[in-house]
Amino acid sequence: MNLINPRDERDYIPIADHALIGNLRTAALVSLDGSIESYCVPNFDSPSIFARILDKNKGGHFSINPTIPFSTKQNYLPSSNVLQTKFMNDSGVVSVTDFLPRPRKDGPSANKPLLPWLIRRVECIRGTLPMLVQCAPAFNYARSSHTTTIIEDDSIPRHLPKQQKALFVCDDEAANFKMQVDLRYVTETTNNIGEGIDPPEVKFEFLDLERKGHKGLAVQARLLLVEGQAVTFVLRTPPDLEGEVSVKEEKEKREAEMDAATKAVNVKAVADRDASLARRSGNGRALDNPFLTQELVGSLLHNTNRYWYEWISQSTYKGDWKEAVLRSALALKLLIYEPTGAVVASPTFSLPEYIGGVRNWDYRLGFTEEADSYMEFIFDRLRHKNPDGSLQIMYTIHGTNDLEEIELDHLEGHKGSRPVRVGNGAASHIQLDIYGELMDCIYLGQKFGKPLGYDDWVLVRELVDFVVERCDDPDLSIWEVRDSMRNFTYSKVMLWVALDRGLRLADKRSLPCPNRLKWLEARDKLYEEIMQKSWNSEQRFFGQSYEDTQVLDAAVLIMPLVFFMQPSDPRFVSTLKQILKTPEKGGLTSNGLVYRYDVRKSEDGVGGEEGTFCLCTLWCVEALTRAGKYDRNLLVKAVTMFEDFLLYLNHVGLCTEEISDAGEALGNAVQGFTHVTLISAAYNLSRTLHGSKNH
């Protein structure tokens, strides 16, 4: 039991002790003790209003927890991304249900707008428990000041008693940043309790956290909840209510505009007026600003939960480790930015989208719509390449390449881990591996998804022609080293993949390929070069680069995964077995987990120590799986390593980027690459195991 005493000074909560909620626009991290620790509004790449995970004092938070010692349990509702946290004490049990609302794809709520709200439903389900609610936003990455007022809530129906809301307004002219959010609530009594219980009383009061570095007042509310009482808190960005008019007035304006349109057709004005009318409900309020009622918040919870259940029910996965696979799929769905189809690498401070990152997880699990949307995002980047024909290694969720890296010196970082950065200076790095990842993504899309049109094929041809011209160039590799460019083996393999997938596409689709012979010559030449220049014949493994063949790098594990070479090839098996040795014996594996490379032997311009990489561990599992078709011992090793790895998932089945020697989660919280690779490893390992049994 994780007994927590709220009277103790709150320190940082371990990275693993967080869950993620989202609405396909943004996401929020929720700690095991009931605090919103990271939340950017309204999009993944917007400045944060809560960032307590990066600065426990002034980062900003929205916490709900008992005021007496308690223990907690946290779980997602079945087949859902709706989160439930239970606070338990001998005196009582309170459940907090957290979600960002999503309308269902079909049914009555299908045409409703997506409300940019954060909803937290607090319900006492046994006994009595005193609770403290604190909402302390810190706008613009905790850089901008704000004003706080407690005012009457005009979104409560007139027949109900008046109540107040907290309004936080930030208007930072110097930073060109403006934003406001408000905190509202709905009280209720649950139906399964007898009469005689009144709704709980909620009263906001100001909370001054200036001594901790906050730049504006927070608010708090003390609740004494008894069994059968519930409060739903709603944090939202209020819509612009200027010019709010009745439906009747709106209709009259529309009719007048229609009359005018017969004399001078103004299609845009009529369309805009129709859209405005459609957004309004029957009570004269805009659909994105409805009256706040118990029925509304109940329907939002129901529809959001059904949205996730109906989405994951599309999965066609029938293999082993199904629970971990489906939870990974649900986590990956939370990382999608729906308007463009982009996929964020991690929601932690809105890290941007990586080219080619999702590979084929959507197709193999049956989620073709998401994969096709992502491919549209990819092809839109191809239509807007850099003047020299190159691509960025990453883009914003909107498809732009404005990723200036800024250090936020005023934040101390998680457990003092400075510097805290937003943006990414590696965006302009030369990483040639992205072209292979991109082409593999396009190839898999053609294998399972929407067929390629001619204009898009021309874009693909141009990309492969660009790769032919860059095959001999050094780069900074998948690990984004920051010292000197080298001929990294991983990058060379992925350049080979780009050429190979271009040739395969041309052949399988019978597409015109004027430079076929050039592509073929470049592909085969590159293969021979890798075999000669990356191979360390004395130690019998593929080195990190042509220049550093004595340095072992786990990235070479992808060779059989991308069909560069057979997993049974003696050179690859020898490399794999070397990686499986401990660092003390020249390998990269410790406690069944795999490091990227030995930072003591490889200069990367970053410095410092690091943990084992989840991505590399899962690459190793899949490499063992493929080699295990020919060596049963390696297949057994793959199962053991994979099941050991699953023990390092957190309490709700989510992955981070790294794992320390002591088993502590490190790096970005909820790492998309890791979940993608987990799905791939489980899929192939399960298929290989059952195939072996059949033989």
Solvent accessible surface area in square Angstrom, and as a share of the most:
residue,aa,sasa,rsa
1,M,179,0.80
2,N,55,0.28
3,L,133,0.66
4,I,49,0.25
5,N,54,0.28
6,P,44,0.27
7,R,170,0.62
8,D,91,0.47
9,E,137,0.61
10,R,61,0.22
11,D,85,0.44
12,Y,19,0.07
13,I,29,0.14
14,P,51,0.32
15,I,23,0.12
16,A,26,0.20
17,D,39,0.20
18,H,3,0.01
19,A,0,0.00
20,L,1,0.00
21,I,1,0.00
22,G,2,0.02
23,N,4,0.02
24,L,1,0.00
25,R,61,0.22
26,T,4,0.02
27,A,8,0.07
28,A,1,0.00
29,L,3,0.02
30,V,0,0.00
31,S,0,0.00
32,L,27,0.14
33,D,12,0.06
34,G,1,0.01
35,S,1,0.01
36,I,0,0.00
37,E,2,0.01
38,S,6,0.04
39,Y,9,0.03
40,C,5,0.03
41,V,10,0.06
42,P,72,0.45
43,N,30,0.16
44,F,5,0.02
45,D,51,0.26
46,S,13,0.08
47,P,36,0.23
48,S,0,0.00
49,I,0,0.00
50,F,0,0.00
51,A,0,0.00
52,R,25,0.09
53,I,8,0.04
54,L,25,0.12
55,D,2,0.01
56,K,59,0.25
57,N,49,0.25
58,K,50,0.21
59,G,0,0.00
60,G,1,0.01
61,H,11,0.05
62,F,0,0.00
63,S,8,0.05
64,I,0,0.00
65,N,29,0.15
66,P,0,0.00
67,T,39,0.23
68,I,41,0.21
69,P,42,0.26
70,F,3,0.01
71,S,10,0.06
72,T,6,0.03
73,K,115,0.49
74,Q,12,0.05
75,N,62,0.32
76,Y,18,0.07
77,L,35,0.17
78,P,115,0.72
79,S,45,0.29
80,S,0,0.00
81,N,3,0.02
82,V,0,0.00
83,L,0,0.00
84,Q,38,0.17
85,T,0,0.00
86,K,66,0.28
87,F,0,0.00
88,M,41,0.18
89,N,34,0.17
90,D,141,0.73
91,S,61,0.40
92,G,0,0.00
93,V,18,0.10
94,V,0,0.00
95,S,7,0.04
96,V,0,0.00
97,T,14,0.08
98,D,1,0.00
99,F,4,0.01
100,L,2,0.01
101,P,2,0.01
102,R,19,0.07
103,P,24,0.15
104,R,51,0.19
105,K,122,0.52
106,D,104,0.54
107,G,47,0.45
108,P,129,0.81
109,S,8,0.05
110,A,36,0.28
111,N,147,0.75
112,K,107,0.45
113,P,47,0.30
114,L,40,0.20
115,L,10,0.05
116,P,49,0.31
117,W,2,0.01
118,L,0,0.00
119,I,1,0.00
120,R,0,0.00
121,R,43,0.16
122,V,0,0.00
123,E,33,0.15
124,C,1,0.01
125,I,66,0.34
126,R,106,0.39
127,G,26,0.25
128,T,50,0.29
129,L,0,0.00
130,P,35,0.22
131,M,1,0.00
132,L,31,0.16
133,V,1,0.01
134,Q,32,0.14
135,C,0,0.00
136,A,1,0.00
137,P,2,0.01
138,A,8,0.06
139,F,0,0.00
140,N,8,0.04
141,Y,19,0.07
142,A,8,0.06
143,R,90,0.33
144,S,3,0.02
145,S,69,0.44
146,H,15,0.07
147,T,90,0.52
148,T,15,0.09
149,T,62,0.36
150,I,35,0.18
151,I,68,0.34
152,E,96,0.43
153,D,5,0.03
154,D,84,0.44
155,S,0,0.00
156,I,20,0.10
157,P,13,0.08
158,R,225,0.82
159,H,153,0.68
160,L,73,0.37
161,P,111,0.70
162,K,165,0.70
163,Q,36,0.16
164,Q,86,0.38
165,K,15,0.06
166,A,0,0.00
167,L,32,0.16
168,F,0,0.00
169,V,49,0.28
170,C,1,0.01
171,D,82,0.42
172,D,31,0.16
173,E,144,0.64
174,A,109,0.84
175,A,51,0.39
176,N,142,0.73
177,F,28,0.12
178,K,149,0.63
179,M,26,0.12
180,Q,66,0.29
181,V,2,0.01
182,D,0,0.00
183,L,1,0.00
184,R,0,0.00
185,Y,15,0.06
186,V,12,0.07
187,T,35,0.21
188,E,16,0.07
189,T,45,0.26
190,T,22,0.13
191,N,152,0.78
192,N,129,0.66
193,I,52,0.26
194,G,57,0.55
195,E,179,0.80
196,G,79,0.76
197,I,53,0.27
198,D,106,0.55
199,P,74,0.47
200,P,11,0.07
201,E,141,0.63
202,V,16,0.09
203,K,148,0.63
204,F,11,0.05
205,E,75,0.34
206,F,101,0.42
207,L,30,0.15
208,D,86,0.45
209,L,14,0.07
210,E,121,0.54
211,R,199,0.73
212,K,61,0.26
213,G,32,0.31
214,H,10,0.04
215,K,104,0.44
216,G,19,0.18
217,L,66,0.33
218,A,1,0.01
219,V,0,0.00
220,Q,15,0.07
221,A,0,0.00
222,R,150,0.55
223,L,6,0.03
224,L,118,0.59
225,L,0,0.00
226,V,51,0.29
227,E,71,0.32
228,G,2,0.02
229,Q,17,0.08
230,A,0,0.00
231,V,0,0.00
232,T,1,0.00
233,F,0,0.00
234,V,0,0.00
235,L,4,0.02
236,R,4,0.02
237,T,43,0.25
238,P,18,0.11
239,P,33,0.21
240,D,125,0.65
241,L,62,0.31
242,E,155,0.69
243,G,58,0.56
244,E,71,0.32
245,V,38,0.22
246,S,50,0.32
247,V,52,0.30
248,K,146,0.62
249,E,82,0.37
250,E,3,0.01
251,K,112,0.47
252,E,92,0.41
253,K,98,0.41
254,R,73,0.27
255,E,84,0.38
256,A,63,0.49
257,E,41,0.18
258,M,83,0.37
259,D,96,0.50
260,A,55,0.43
261,A,16,0.12
262,T,113,0.66
263,K,186,0.79
264,A,72,0.56
265,V,114,0.65
266,N,80,0.41
267,V,105,0.61
268,K,147,0.62
269,A,26,0.20
270,V,20,0.12
271,A,53,0.41
272,D,74,0.39
273,R,75,0.27
274,D,51,0.26
275,A,43,0.33
276,S,16,0.11
277,L,50,0.25
278,A,73,0.57
279,R,129,0.47
280,R,46,0.17
281,S,28,0.18
282,G,82,0.79
283,N,87,0.45
284,G,14,0.13
285,R,33,0.12
286,A,14,0.11
287,L,43,0.22
288,D,49,0.26
289,N,3,0.01
290,P,23,0.15
291,F,40,0.17
292,L,1,0.01
293,T,28,0.16
294,Q,75,0.33
295,E,128,0.58
296,L,37,0.18
297,V,5,0.03
298,G,38,0.36
299,S,47,0.30
300,L,25,0.12
301,L,40,0.20
302,H,102,0.45
303,N,24,0.12
304,T,0,0.00
305,N,43,0.22
306,R,83,0.30
307,Y,14,0.05
308,W,2,0.01
309,Y,96,0.36
310,E,53,0.24
311,W,13,0.05
312,I,9,0.04
313,S,66,0.43
314,Q,88,0.39
315,S,20,0.13
316,T,81,0.47
317,Y,10,0.04
318,K,168,0.71
319,G,23,0.22
320,D,49,0.25
321,W,49,0.17
322,K,89,0.38
323,E,151,0.68
324,A,15,0.12
325,V,0,0.00
326,L,34,0.17
327,R,31,0.11
328,S,0,0.00
329,A,0,0.00
330,L,3,0.02
331,A,1,0.01
332,L,1,0.00
333,K,12,0.05
334,L,0,0.00
335,L,0,0.00
336,I,13,0.06
337,Y,13,0.05
338,E,72,0.32
339,P,74,0.47
340,T,43,0.25
341,G,4,0.03
342,A,0,0.00
343,V,15,0.09
344,V,1,0.01
345,A,10,0.08
346,S,0,0.00
347,P,13,0.08
348,T,20,0.11
349,F,13,0.05
350,S,13,0.09
351,L,33,0.16
352,P,7,0.04
353,E,0,0.00
354,Y,56,0.21
355,I,2,0.01
356,G,2,0.02
357,G,11,0.11
358,V,5,0.03
359,R,77,0.28
360,N,12,0.06
361,W,2,0.01
362,D,5,0.02
363,Y,20,0.07
364,R,40,0.14
365,L,0,0.00
366,G,24,0.23
367,F,1,0.00
368,T,62,0.36
369,E,99,0.44
370,E,20,0.09
371,A,5,0.04
372,D,40,0.21
373,S,47,0.30
374,Y,3,0.01
375,M,20,0.09
376,E,83,0.37
377,F,5,0.02
378,I,0,0.00
379,F,10,0.04
380,D,49,0.25
381,R,18,0.07
382,L,1,0.01
383,R,107,0.39
384,H,125,0.56
385,K,50,0.21
386,N,38,0.20
387,P,148,0.93
388,D,88,0.46
389,G,16,0.16
390,S,19,0.12
391,L,11,0.05
392,Q,26,0.11
393,I,3,0.01
394,M,0,0.00
395,Y,10,0.04
396,T,13,0.08
397,I,3,0.01
398,H,83,0.37
399,G,11,0.10
400,T,73,0.42
401,N,78,0.40
402,D,112,0.58
403,L,20,0.10
404,E,123,0.55
405,E,49,0.22
406,I,68,0.35
407,E,83,0.37
408,L,4,0.02
409,D,106,0.55
410,H,57,0.25
411,L,0,0.00
412,E,42,0.19
413,G,0,0.00
414,H,23,0.10
415,K,103,0.44
416,G,45,0.43
417,S,73,0.47
418,R,146,0.53
419,P,59,0.37
420,V,8,0.05
421,R,104,0.38
422,V,10,0.06
423,G,25,0.24
424,N,20,0.10
425,G,29,0.28
426,A,0,0.00
427,A,7,0.05
428,S,92,0.59
429,H,36,0.16
430,I,87,0.44
431,Q,10,0.04
432,L,8,0.04
433,D,2,0.01
434,I,8,0.04
435,Y,7,0.03
436,G,0,0.00
437,E,26,0.12
438,L,1,0.00
439,M,0,0.00
440,D,3,0.02
441,C,3,0.02
442,I,0,0.00
443,Y,17,0.06
444,L,19,0.09
445,G,2,0.02
446,Q,13,0.06
447,K,126,0.53
448,F,98,0.41
449,G,23,0.22
450,K,128,0.54
451,P,99,0.62
452,L,27,0.14
453,G,40,0.39
454,Y,131,0.50
455,D,110,0.57
456,D,26,0.13
457,W,0,0.00
458,V,39,0.22
459,L,28,0.14
460,V,0,0.00
461,R,42,0.15
462,E,80,0.36
463,L,0,0.00
464,V,0,0.00
465,D,47,0.25
466,F,21,0.09
467,V,0,0.00
468,V,33,0.19
469,E,124,0.56
470,R,66,0.24
471,C,11,0.07
472,D,96,0.50
473,D,52,0.27
474,P,49,0.31
475,D,2,0.01
476,L,22,0.11
477,S,2,0.01
478,I,26,0.13
479,W,23,0.08
480,E,29,0.13
481,V,3,0.02
482,R,102,0.37
483,D,65,0.34
484,S,60,0.39
485,M,89,0.40
486,R,25,0.09
487,N,29,0.15
488,F,4,0.02
489,T,0,0.00
490,Y,14,0.05
491,S,2,0.01
492,K,2,0.01
493,V,0,0.00
494,M,3,0.01
495,L,1,0.00
496,W,17,0.06
497,V,0,0.00
498,A,0,0.00
499,L,0,0.00
500,D,4,0.02
501,R,4,0.01
502,G,0,0.00
503,L,10,0.05
504,R,78,0.28
505,L,2,0.01
506,A,0,0.00
507,D,88,0.46
508,K,134,0.57
509,R,106,0.39
510,S,102,0.66
511,L,28,0.14
512,P,71,0.45
513,C,15,0.09
514,P,104,0.65
515,N,48,0.24
516,R,86,0.32
517,L,140,0.70
518,K,125,0.53
519,W,2,0.01
520,L,69,0.35
521,E,123,0.55
522,A,14,0.11
523,R,52,0.19
524,D,69,0.36
525,K,124,0.52
526,L,4,0.02
527,Y,60,0.23
528,E,98,0.44
529,E,25,0.11
530,I,0,0.00
531,M,25,0.11
532,Q,130,0.58
533,K,105,0.44
534,S,0,0.00
535,W,26,0.09
536,N,18,0.09
537,S,76,0.49
538,E,161,0.72
539,Q,100,0.44
540,R,113,0.41
541,F,4,0.02
542,F,0,0.00
543,G,0,0.00
544,Q,4,0.02
545,S,0,0.00
546,Y,35,0.13
547,E,92,0.41
548,D,29,0.15
549,T,35,0.20
550,Q,102,0.45
551,V,4,0.02
552,L,11,0.05
553,D,7,0.03
554,A,0,0.00
555,A,1,0.01
556,V,1,0.01
557,L,0,0.00
558,I,7,0.03
559,M,0,0.00
560,P,2,0.01
561,L,13,0.06
562,V,4,0.02
563,F,115,0.48
564,F,5,0.02
565,M,10,0.04
566,Q,118,0.52
567,P,16,0.10
568,S,48,0.31
569,D,41,0.21
570,P,98,0.62
571,R,75,0.27
572,F,0,0.00
573,V,31,0.18
574,S,30,0.19
575,T,0,0.00
576,L,0,0.00
577,K,98,0.41
578,Q,27,0.12
579,I,0,0.00
580,L,37,0.18
581,K,91,0.39
582,T,56,0.32
583,P,28,0.18
584,E,151,0.68
585,K,150,0.64
586,G,28,0.27
587,G,3,0.03
588,L,4,0.02
589,T,9,0.05
590,S,35,0.23
591,N,113,0.58
592,G,17,0.17
593,L,6,0.03
594,V,0,0.00
595,Y,33,0.13
596,R,32,0.12
597,Y,4,0.02
598,D,22,0.11
599,V,40,0.23
600,R,179,0.65
601,K,122,0.52
602,S,7,0.04
603,E,134,0.60
604,D,12,0.06
605,G,47,0.45
606,V,101,0.58
607,G,56,0.53
608,G,60,0.58
609,E,147,0.66
610,E,44,0.20
611,G,3,0.03
612,T,5,0.03
613,F,15,0.06
614,C,4,0.02
615,L,15,0.07
616,C,0,0.00
617,T,0,0.00
618,L,0,0.00
619,W,23,0.08
620,C,0,0.00
621,V,0,0.00
622,E,4,0.02
623,A,0,0.00
624,L,0,0.00
625,T,0,0.00
626,R,32,0.12
627,A,2,0.02
628,G,4,0.04
629,K,119,0.50
630,Y,136,0.52
631,D,49,0.25
632,R,137,0.50
633,N,115,0.59
634,L,15,0.07
635,L,1,0.01
636,V,81,0.47
637,K,77,0.33
638,A,0,0.00
639,V,34,0.20
640,T,69,0.40
641,M,3,0.01
642,F,0,0.00
643,E,83,0.37
644,D,55,0.28
645,F,1,0.01
646,L,35,0.18
647,L,143,0.71
648,Y,65,0.25
649,L,28,0.14
650,N,27,0.14
651,H,79,0.35
652,V,13,0.07
653,G,18,0.17
654,L,6,0.03
655,C,4,0.02
656,T,15,0.09
657,E,37,0.17
658,E,24,0.11
659,I,6,0.03
660,S,22,0.14
661,D,118,0.61
662,A,100,0.78
663,G,34,0.33
664,E,69,0.31
665,A,12,0.09
666,L,54,0.27
667,G,34,0.33
668,N,33,0.17
669,A,4,0.03
670,V,5,0.03
671,Q,17,0.08
672,G,4,0.04
673,F,52,0.22
674,T,1,0.00
675,H,0,0.00
676,V,8,0.05
677,T,11,0.06
678,L,0,0.00
679,I,0,0.00
680,S,12,0.08
681,A,0,0.00
682,A,0,0.00
683,Y,56,0.21
684,N,5,0.02
685,L,0,0.00
686,S,4,0.02
687,R,140,0.51
688,T,12,0.07
689,L,24,0.12
690,H,79,0.35
691,G,26,0.25
692,S,35,0.23
693,K,144,0.61
694,N,131,0.67
695,H,198,0.88
